[in-house]
Amino acid sequence: MSLALIAGIAGPSLSAYEKSFYRALNPWGFIVMGRNCVSRAQLSALTKDLRASVGREAMIFIDQEGGRVARLKAPEWPTFPPAARFAALYHQDPQEARDLCFLNHRLMAAELREIGVNADCAPVLDLPVVGAHPIIGDRAFGTDPQTVIELGRAALAGLKAGGVAGVIKHIPGHGRANVDSHDEAPTVSTPLPTLRRSDFVPFKALAAEAAMAMTAHIVYDGLDAERVLTFSPTAIARAIRGDIGFDGALMSDDLRMSALDGRLEDRGHLAIQAGCDLALYCGAVSGEGIVAELEALAAGLPMLQGEALRRTNRAMAEAQAPLPFDSEAAWAKLRAAFAAPAALG
């Protein structure tokens, strides 16, 4: 049995001690951040060592949305456009936008599979509103639910065709956040009926198509005015499992973010008790510090079992062998569609 944890990694390679540590900890999955990504050969070796440390084909995640959220950087890796570029095209030619969004994410999946990554924390299904903090901004597939649904569906399909499991985020919606949850906890005071008619809509439409989702570290007054959703059994049960009907594996957003209070080990326990299946720890410290934090976090986490095990098994099944694909033709179409082809590929 594996621990209900997606663990961060200190650096670009694993020491003998770290390999032993992960073998004993046995997290369900890992996440690679920018500090872990140097070159294709290096990252391929790292993901191989991570799987060897737990003795199985563990899920390995990354944040690779395109645009400003991309852990794989040029010139070692190609640059992908932000989601907003596809939203702009959708208003001119919906079918072309859907096709290109699929190809974009299929190409992205090919890059990820090459280095041993089989889960992507994308697509973003949030609906940014006027006056909100710009943390979402051009990461979103537009501001109206139907555009986000169509392009989000194409993105999920492209990742899956490339053998990569997508993670819809930030459920049930981060587009109204008044501050950056990396810095402090946002509060959304919008009435629940309005959220059900807007913010929740893309997540509900794609709930059956997504095997995984990431929570929003936000206080929604209409759900639970005292706790961020990640720590709220009421908010998760009512909004995510209830209104939205999401039955996939639910992972917290990073538990080190400043939107959350309390000790790290308490944060993990609270997230699982609230209804998350997996605790996400991205880490921002290096060396032995990251090991110490993971040890503390693990103390409050259970082994996967019951419904959480069922859901995470379904998520693993999303990362199958890629389907046949002509990547050169796909790159040619993507470059031709945008005004700055030099920025792509």
C-alpha positions in Angstrom: 0.0 0.0 0.0 1.2 3.5 -0.8 0.9 6.7 1.3 -1.7 9.3 0.3 1.0 11.7 -0.8 2.4 13.3 -3.9 5.9 14.2 -2.9 8.3 16.9 -4.0 12.0 16.3 -4.7 14.9 18.4 -3.5 17.1 18.7 -6.6 18.0 17.4 -10.0 19.1 13.9 -8.8 18.6 11.6 -5.9 21.2 10.7 -3.3 21.5 7.2 -2.0 19.9 8.4 1.2 16.9 9.9 -0.7 16.4 6.7 -2.6 16.3 4.8 0.7 14.0 7.5 2.2 11.4 7.3 -0.6 11.5 3.5 -0.4 10.5 3.7 3.2 8.0 6.6 2.8 6.4 5.0 -0.3 4.4 8.0 -1.6 1.7 7.3 -4.2 3.3 9.8 -6.6 5.9 12.5 -7.1 5.9 16.0 -8.5 8.8 17.6 -10.4 9.3 21.4 -10.1 11.5 23.8 -12.0 14.5 23.1 -9.7 14.3 19.5 -10.8 14.4 20.1 -14.5 17.8 20.7 -16.1 17.9 18.6 -19.2 16.1 15.7 -20.9 18.7 13.2 -20.0 18.9 14.4 -16.4 15.1 14.4 -15.9 14.7 11.0 -17.6 17.2 9.6 -15.1 15.5 11.3 -12.2 12.0 9.9 -13.0 13.6 6.4 -13.5 15.3 6.7 -10.1 12.0 7.9 -8.4 10.1 4.8 -9.7 12.9 2.5 -8.8 12.9 3.9 -5.2 9.3 2.8 -4.7 9.5 -0.3 -6.9 6.6 0.5 -9.1 5.3 2.6 -12.0 4.4 5.6 -9.7 2.6 8.6 -11.1 5.0 11.5 -11.7 3.4 15.0 -12.0 4.4 18.3 -13.4 2.9 21.8 -13.8 3.1 22.3 -17.6 0.2 24.4 -18.7 2.0 26.5 -21.4 2.5 30.2 -21.2 3.9 31.5 -17.8 3.3 28.2 -16.0 5.8 25.8 -17.5 8.4 23.9 -15.5 10.1 22.7 -18.7 11.9 25.8 -20.1 13.4 26.8 -23.5 15.8 26.2 -25.0 15.9 22.6 -23.7 12.2 22.2 -24.2 9.7 23.8 -26.6 7.5 26.8 -25.5 3.8 26.2 -25.6 1.2 29.1 -25.9 -1.0 30.1 -22.9 -4.6 28.9 -22.8 -5.9 32.4 -23.6 -4.4 32.1 -27.1 -6.8 29.2 -27.8 -9.7 31.1 -26.3 -9.1 34.1 -28.6 -9.0 31.7 -31.6 -12.2 30.0 -30.4 -14.2 33.1 -30.9 -13.1 33.2 -34.5 -13.2 29.6 -35.4 -14.4 27.2 -32.6 -13.5 24.0 -34.5 -10.0 25.2 -35.4 -9.4 26.2 -31.8 -10.5 22.8 -30.5 -8.3 21.0 -33.0 -5.3 23.1 -32.2 -5.8 22.8 -28.5 -5.9 19.0 -28.8 -2.7 19.0 -30.9 -1.0 21.4 -28.5 -1.7 19.1 -25.5 -0.8 16.0 -27.5 2.5 17.5 -28.3 3.0 18.5 -24.7 2.2 14.9 -23.6 4.9 13.6 -26.0 7.4 15.9 -24.3 6.4 14.7 -20.9 6.3 11.0 -21.7 9.8 11.2 -23.2 11.2 12.3 -19.8 9.1 9.8 -17.7 6.3 12.2 -16.6 2.8 10.8 -16.9 0.5 13.3 -15.2 0.1 17.0 -15.9 -1.5 19.5 -13.5 -3.6 21.0 -16.3 -5.9 22.1 -17.8 -7.1 25.1 -15.8 -10.9 25.3 -15.8 -11.2 28.5 -13.8 -13.3 31.5 -15.0 -11.4 34.8 -14.3 -13.6 37.7 -13.5 -13.0 41.5 -13.8 -11.3 42.8 -10.7 -9.9 39.5 -9.6 -6.2 38.9 -8.8 -4.3 38.2 -12.1 -2.9 34.9 -10.8 -5.2 33.0 -13.2 -5.5 35.5 -16.1 -4.2 34.1 -19.4 -3.9 30.6 -17.8 -7.7 30.3 -18.4 -9.4 29.2 -21.6 -11.5 32.3 -21.6 -14.1 33.9 -19.3 -17.3 32.1 -20.4 -18.2 28.5 -19.4 -18.8 27.1 -22.8 -15.4 28.1 -24.3 -13.7 26.7 -21.2 -15.6 23.5 -21.5 -14.8 22.9 -25.1 -11.2 23.8 -24.9 -10.7 22.0 -21.5 -12.2 18.9 -23.1 -9.8 19.1 -26.0 -6.8 19.6 -23.7 -7.8 16.6 -21.6 -8.2 14.5 -24.7 -4.8 15.5 -26.1 -3.0 14.7 -22.9 -4.8 11.3 -22.6 -4.0 10.4 -26.2 -0.4 11.0 -25.4 -0.5 8.8 -22.3 -0.6 11.5 -19.7 -3.3 11.9 -17.1 -4.7 15.5 -16.8 -5.6 17.2 -13.6 -8.4 19.8 -13.8 -7.9 22.8 -11.6 -8.6 24.6 -9.4 -11.8 23.0 -8.4 -14.5 24.4 -7.7 -13.1 27.6 -9.3 -10.2 30.1 -8.6 -11.2 32.8 -11.0 -12.7 35.1 -8.4 -9.8 35.0 -6.0 -9.0 38.5 -4.7 -5.4 37.6 -3.7 -2.8 35.0 -4.8 -3.2 31.9 -2.7 0.5 31.4 -2.7 0.7 34.4 -0.4 -2.5 34.4 1.6 -6.0 32.8 1.6 -8.4 34.4 -0.9 -12.1 34.8 0.1 -14.9 34.5 -2.4 -18.2 36.1 -1.1 -20.2 35.4 -4.3 -23.5 33.7 -3.4 -23.6 30.0 -4.0 -26.4 30.1 -6.6 -24.2 32.4 -8.7 -21.2 30.0 -8.4 -23.4 27.1 -9.5 -24.4 29.0 -12.6 -20.9 30.1 -13.5 -17.7 29.0 -11.8 -18.8 25.4 -11.2 -20.1 24.9 -14.7 -16.9 23.8 -16.5 -15.9 21.5 -13.7 -19.4 19.9 -13.7 -19.4 19.5 -17.5 -16.0 17.7 -17.5 -16.3 15.9 -14.1 -16.9 12.5 -15.8 -14.0 13.0 -18.2 -11.3 13.9 -15.7 -9.8 11.3 -13.5 -8.1 13.9 -11.2 -8.7 17.3 -9.9 -6.8 19.8 -7.7 -8.5 21.9 -5.0 -8.5 25.7 -4.7 -7.1 27.0 -1.4 -10.0 29.5 -1.1 -12.6 30.4 1.5 -16.0 30.3 -0.1 -18.4 32.2 2.2 -21.4 30.4 0.7 -19.9 27.0 1.5 -17.8 27.4 4.7 -16.9 30.9 5.8 -14.4 29.6 8.4 -12.1 27.3 6.4 -10.4 27.1 3.1 -12.1 24.5 0.8 -9.1 22.2 1.0 -9.7 21.9 4.8 -13.5 21.9 4.7 -15.5 18.7 4.7 -18.6 20.7 4.2 -17.3 22.6 1.1 -15.7 19.5 -0.5 -18.8 17.3 0.0 -21.3 20.0 -1.0 -19.5 21.6 -4.0 -17.0 19.1 -5.4 -18.7 15.7 -4.7 -22.2 17.2 -4.7 -22.9 20.1 -7.0 -20.2 19.3 -9.4 -20.5 15.5 -9.1 -16.7 14.9 -9.4 -15.9 11.3 -8.4 -12.3 11.2 -9.5 -9.1 11.4 -7.4 -9.0 14.7 -5.5 -5.6 16.1 -4.7 -4.9 19.2 -2.6 -3.1 22.1 -4.0 0.4 22.5 -2.6 0.2 22.3 1.2 3.2 24.6 1.7 1.3 27.6 0.3 0.8 30.6 2.6 -3.0 30.4 2.1 -2.9 27.7 4.8 -2.3 28.0 8.5 -0.9 25.5 11.0 1.9 23.0 11.0 2.6 21.0 7.9 1.7 17.7 9.4 -1.6 19.1 10.5 -2.3 20.5 7.1 -2.0 17.0 5.5 -4.3 15.5 8.1 -6.9 18.2 7.7 -6.9 17.9 3.9 -7.4 14.1 4.0 -10.1 14.5 6.7 -11.9 17.1 4.6 -12.2 14.7 1.7 -9.0 15.0 -0.4 -7.7 11.6 -1.5 -4.1 12.9 -1.9 -1.9 15.5 -0.2 0.4 17.5 -2.5 3.7 18.7 -1.2 5.8 20.6 -3.8 8.4 21.8 -1.4 10.5 25.0 -1.5 13.5 23.9 0.6 16.5 21.9 -0.5 18.5 19.0 0.7 17.7 17.5 4.1 15.1 20.2 4.7 12.7 18.7 2.2 13.2 15.2 3.8 12.4 16.6 7.2 9.2 18.3 6.0 8.1 15.1 4.2 8.7 13.1 7.3 6.5 15.5 9.3 3.8 15.6 6.7 3.8 11.8 6.4 3.0 11.4 10.1 -0.5 12.8 9.5 -1.3 10.9 6.3 -3.0 7.5 5.9 -2.2 4.7 3.4 -4.6 4.7 0.4 -7.5 2.4 0.8 -11.3 2.2 0.1 -12.7 4.9 -2.1 -9.5 6.8 -2.3 -7.7 3.7 -3.6 -10.4 3.2 -6.2 -10.2 6.7 -7.4 -6.4 6.8 -7.6 -6.3 3.5 -9.4 -8.6 5.0 -12.0 -6.3 8.0 -12.3 -3.3 5.6 -12.9 -5.3 3.9 -15.7 -5.5 7.3 -17.6 -1.7 7.1 -18.2 -1.7 4.4 -20.8 0.7 3.9 -23.8 0.4 6.9 -26.2 -1.6 6.5 -29.4 0.1 6.8 -32.8 0.8 10.4 -33.7 2.5 12.5 -36.4 4.3 15.1 -34.3 6.0 17.0 -37.2 2.6 17.6 -38.8 1.1 18.7 -35.5 4.0 21.2 -34.9 3.5 22.6 -38.4 -0.2 23.2 -37.8 0.4 24.8 -34.4 3.2 27.1 -35.7 1.1 28.1 -38.7 -1.9 29.1 -36.5 -0.1 31.6 -34.3 1.5 34.9 -35.2 4.8 34.2 -33.5 5.8 30.8 -34.7 9.4 31.2 -33.4 8.0 31.1 -29.9 6.6 27.6 -30.5 8.7 24.5 -30.6 
